[in-house]
Structures are given as C-alpha cells and as structure tokens.
Amino acid sequence: MILIVVDAKEIAQVVTFLASTKAANITGVAIDASGGSIPVMFQ
C-alpha cells in the first residue's frame, strides 16, 4: 500500500475554492481529503 500524505496547503486550496463565489453551484457533496489512500467499505 502506498501512503499518500495530504498537505494542509492542499486542503486550504479546496476550502478557499468552496468559500468563493466560483463554488456557488456545489451543494451536498462530500469531499474526500485522504488522497485516495484510505479504502472505504460499506456494509
């Protein structure tokens, strides 16, 4: 398994975008901040 570390700057960029008027049409979305490295299982 490859461990991908997400930098705080990367998260800040997403937060900045979501707080801007450019993200006005984005609603009800869960944004994964794991870099895709955490497997998710649903039961």
C-alpha positions in Angstrom: 0.0 0.0 0.0 1.3 3.4 -0.9 0.8 6.1 1.8 -0.2 9.5 0.4 0.1 12.4 2.8 -2.2 15.3 2.1 -0.6 18.6 2.9 -2.5 21.3 4.8 -1.9 23.6 1.8 -3.9 21.3 -0.4 -6.8 21.3 2.0 -6.6 25.1 2.3 -6.9 25.4 -1.5 -10.1 23.3 -1.5 -11.6 25.3 1.4 -10.7 28.6 -0.3 -12.4 27.5 -3.5 -15.5 26.3 -1.7 -15.7 29.6 0.2 -15.5 31.5 -3.1 -18.3 32.5 -5.5 -16.9 30.1 -8.0 -18.4 27.2 -6.0 -21.9 28.6 -5.8 -23.4 25.6 -7.6 -21.6 23.0 -5.5 -24.0 21.6 -2.9 -24.4 18.4 -0.9 -21.0 16.9 -1.8 -18.7 15.0 0.5 -15.1 15.8 -0.5 -12.6 13.1 0.4 -9.3 14.5 1.8 -7.5 11.2 2.0 -5.7 11.5 -1.3 -7.5 8.3 -2.2 -5.3 6.2 0.0 -7.9 5.1 2.6 -10.1 2.1 1.5 -13.8 2.5 2.3 -16.1 -0.4 3.0 -19.8 -0.2 3.3 -21.9 -2.9 5.0 
